[in-house]
Amino acid sequence: MPVDVCECLADVTDLACKCTPAHQLVSGANVKEVGYDAGETNRHRGNSLETLERKVAVITGAASGIGLGMAEAFANRGMRVVMADVEEDVLNAEAERLANANFDVTPCQTDVRYYDGLEHLLAKATDTYGKVHVLCNNAGVAGGGMGGGIWETTSQDWDWVLGVNLQGVVNGIRTFVPHMLEHKEPGHIVNTSSIMGLTTGGGSIYSVSKHAVARLSEGLYHDLKNRGADVGVTLLCPGMIATNILTSERNRPSDLSASSEPVERTRAEMIKRMDAYFKAEGMPPRQVGELVSDAILESRFYLLTHPENMQGVKARFDDIVNLRAPSPTQGWSPQ
């Protein structure tokens, strides 16, 4: 049976309507292909981080997926990188791999849900390297709804997903922005949302959290601009990427355990099928890391990875401008 990703998998995917494995990038000019010219209007003024060489980056969710892709891309461009993740064994293994390749990286086990965890991360970064120039609030999990109504989600679902996906970003901003403002050197903040943070679709906590990150990032941009700060902001909205997002339950705290057994069996079957598809057809995380690197140097705010996804963004805002009810989402069927 065809599976409508937008309706029943929204909580566990970064897959947008009609997302394809084309591996094309939306970063300015080529977004014109879908009728929207980002161009110069997507570049914000005031950020003068002109090189990544010898700069210091802190990345959350860096043990795998997009976070690891950013760590690899940043290190390859001469950055010194603090890699943070809740999954300590995997984090240490990846940091060791990069260190053995002569990259300057430092691991730091971190649970972004807690403000003191981010304070410890900042202390680790400054004790090791001094000033932090780039912060990537990238840690994220999927969960909260499997095709039923959003009213069927649990308090534990909300606490976990919002705790990581939204509060983790808030904690990163509250901790690192004062540090960046104090040292006054050019800096940049990258917040990972999702294409599902810009489009409409069935109810899911994941999508709610990603919409919140988008608005939070826009507010951060304005606040920094009003302050005259030399700190840029990029809102990363990925499409289908070959990550472990579908299996993020592996890191779910025991006190926020999932709900009933029948739902868990259904979820496991669906996740297994989708995870295989993502790993086979999704954009390589390292490719996303390279795009993020370019966005930082070009001072780009909105950053989408798949140009076809802009159609869903345009449809949503057309509905808003014309005071229409949300358009139906478009299905996608796995082979």
Residue pairs with C-beta under 8 A, 6 or more apart in sequence:
2 331
2 333
3 9
3 270
3 331
3 332
3 333
3 334
4 329
4 331
4 332
5 13
5 15
5 17
5 331
5 332
6 17
6 201
6 202
6 329
6 330
6 331
6 332
7 147
7 201
7 202
7 329
7 331
8 146
8 147
8 202
8 270
9 15
9 146
9 147
9 270
9 274
10 145
10 196
10 201
10 202
10 203
10 204
10 206
10 207
11 142
11 143
11 144
11 145
11 146
11 161
11 204
11 205
11 206
11 207
12 142
12 143
12 146
12 206
12 245
12 246
12 267
12 270
12 271
12 274
13 142
13 196
13 240
13 245
13 246
13 274
13 278
14 194
14 195
14 196
14 238
14 239
14 240
14 241
14 243
14 245
15 239
15 240
15 278
15 332
16 195
16 196
16 199
16 239
16 240
16 306
16 308
16 309
16 312
17 199
17 201
17 309
17 311
17 312
17 329
17 330
17 331
17 332
18 308
18 311
18 330
18 332
19 195
19 239
19 240
19 306
19 308
19 309
19 332
20 306
20 308
21 240
21 281
21 282
21 283
22 306
22 307
22 308
23 283
23 284
23 287
24 30
24 306
24 307
24 308
25 287
25 291
25 304
25 305
25 306
25 307
26 38
26 303
26 304
26 305
26 306
26 307
26 309
26 310
27 38
27 291
27 294
27 295
27 298
27 300
27 303
27 304
28 38
28 39
28 42
28 43
28 298
28 300
29 38
29 39
30 307
31 37
31 38
31 304
31 307
31 310
32 39
33 307
34 307
34 308
34 310
34 311
34 314
35 310
35 314
36 310
36 313
36 314
38 300
38 302
42 300
42 301
42 302
43 298
43 299
43 300
43 301
44 221
44 225
44 232
44 233
44 299
44 300
44 301
45 225
45 299
46 224
46 225
46 228
46 229
46 230
46 232
47 186
47 187
47 188
47 230
47 231
47 232
47 299
48 186
48 230
49 55
49 133
49 134
49 186
49 187
49 188
49 232
49 296
49 297
49 299
50 186
50 297
51 297
52 74
52 77
52 78
52 79
52 134
52 293
52 296
52 297
53 77
53 78
53 79
54 78
54 79
54 80
55 78
55 79
55 80
55 133
55 134
56 79
56 80
56 81
56 82
56 125
56 129
56 130
56 131
56 132
56 133
56 134
57 70
57 71
57 74
57 79
57 80
57 81
57 82
57 132
57 133
57 134
57 135
57 136
58 81
58 82
58 84
58 121
58 122
58 125
58 132
58 134
58 135
58 136
58 176
59 67
59 70
59 71
59 74
59 81
59 82
59 83
59 84
59 136
59 138
60 67
60 84
60 85
60 110
60 112
60 121
60 136
60 137
60 138
60 139
60 168
60 172
61 67
61 84
61 85
61 112
61 138
61 139
61 140
61 192
62 68
62 70
62 71
62 81
62 83
62 84
62 85
62 91
62 94
62 138
63 83
63 85
63 87
63 90
63 91
63 94
64 85
64 87
64 90
64 94
64 243
64 244
64 285
65 241
65 243
65 244
65 245
65 285
66 138
66 192
66 236
66 238
66 241
66 243
66 285
66 288
66 289
67 83
67 85
67 136
67 138
67 139
67 285
68 83
68 94
68 285
69 284
69 285
69 286
69 287
69 288
69 289
70 136
70 138
70 190
70 285
70 288
70 289
70 292
70 293
71 81
71 83
71 94
71 98
71 105
71 289
72 98
72 286
72 289
73 286
73 289
73 290
73 292
73 293
74 81
74 134
74 289
74 293
75 81
75 98
75 103
75 104
75 105
76 103
77 293
79 104
79 134
80 104
80 105
80 106
80 129
81 98
81 103
81 104
81 105
81 106
82 105
82 106
82 107
82 108
82 121
82 124
82 125
82 128
82 129
82 132
83 91
83 94
83 95
83 98
83 105
83 106
83 107
83 108
84 91
84 107
84 108
84 109
84 110
84 112
84 121
84 139
85 91
85 107
85 109
85 110
85 139
86 109
86 110
86 111
86 112
86 139
86 251
87 250
87 251
88 107
88 109
91 107
91 109
92 107
94 107
95 105
95 106
95 107
98 105
99 105
106 124
106 125
106 128
106 129
108 120
108 121
108 124
108 125
110 117
110 118
110 120
110 121
111 117
112 118
112 137
112 139
112 164
112 167
112 168
112 169
112 171
112 172
113 163
113 164
113 167
113 168
113 171
114 171
115 171
115 174
115 175
117 171
118 171
118 172
118 174
118 175
118 176
119 175
121 175
122 132
122 175
122 176
122 179
125 132
126 132
126 179
131 179
131 183
131 185
132 176
132 179
132 180
132 187
133 180
133 185
133 186
133 187
133 188
134 187
134 188
134 189
134 190
134 296
135 172
135 176
135 180
135 187
135 188
135 189
135 190
136 189
136 190
136 192
136 292
137 168
137 169
137 172
137 173
137 189
137 190
137 191
137 192
137 213
138 190
138 192
138 236
139 164
139 165
139 168
140 164
140 165
140 168
140 192
140 245
140 248
141 160
141 161
141 164
141 165
141 245
141 248
141 251
141 252
142 161
142 206
142 245
142 246
142 248
143 157
143 160
143 161
143 205
143 206
143 248
143 249
143 252
143 258
144 150
144 153
144 157
144 158
144 160
144 161
144 204
144 205
144 206
145 152
145 153
145 157
145 202
145 203
145 204
145 205
146 263
146 266
146 267
146 270
147 202
149 203
150 203
150 204
150 205
153 205
154 259
156 256
156 257
156 258
156 259
157 205
157 256
157 258
157 259
158 205
159 256
160 252
160 253
160 256
161 205
161 206
161 209
162 205
162 208
162 209
162 212
165 206
165 209
165 210
165 212
165 213
166 209
166 212
166 213
166 216
169 191
169 213
169 216
170 216
172 189
173 189
173 216
173 220
176 189
177 189
177 220
177 224
177 231
180 187
180 189
180 229
180 231
181 227
181 229
181 231
184 230
185 230
186 230
186 231
186 232
187 230
187 231
187 232
188 231
188 232
188 233
188 234
188 296
188 299
189 220
189 231
189 232
189 233
189 234
190 233
190 234
190 236
190 292
190 295
190 296
191 213
191 216
191 217
191 220
191 233
191 234
191 235
191 236
192 213
192 236
192 238
193 210
193 211
193 213
193 214
193 217
193 235
193 236
193 237
194 206
194 207
194 210
194 237
194 238
195 237
195 238
195 239
195 304
195 305
195 306
195 309
195 312
195 313
196 204
196 206
196 207
196 210
196 211
197 207
197 210
197 211
197 212
197 213
197 214
197 237
198 211
198 214
198 237
198 304
198 312
198 313
198 316
199 309
199 312
199 313
199 315
199 316
200 312
200 315
200 316
200 319
200 326
200 327
200 329
201 207
201 329
202 329
213 235
214 235
214 237
217 233
217 235
217 301
218 235
220 233
221 233
221 301
224 231
224 232
224 233
232 296
232 299
232 301
233 301
234 292
234 295
234 296
234 300
234 301
234 303
235 301
235 302
235 303
236 288
236 292
236 295
236 303
237 302
237 303
237 304
237 305
237 309
238 283
238 288
238 304
238 305
239 283
239 304
239 305
239 306
239 309
240 278
240 281
240 282
240 283
240 306
241 278
241 282
241 283
241 284
241 285
241 288
241 305
242 278
242 279
242 280
242 281
242 282
242 283
242 284
242 285
243 278
243 282
243 285
244 275
245 278
246 271
246 274
246 275
246 278
247 271
247 275
249 258
249 267
249 271
252 258
258 264
258 267
273 334
274 334
277 334
283 305
283 306
288 305
291 303
291 305
292 303
294 300
295 303
304 310
304 313
312 330
315 327
316 326
316 327
318 324
319 325
319 326
319 327
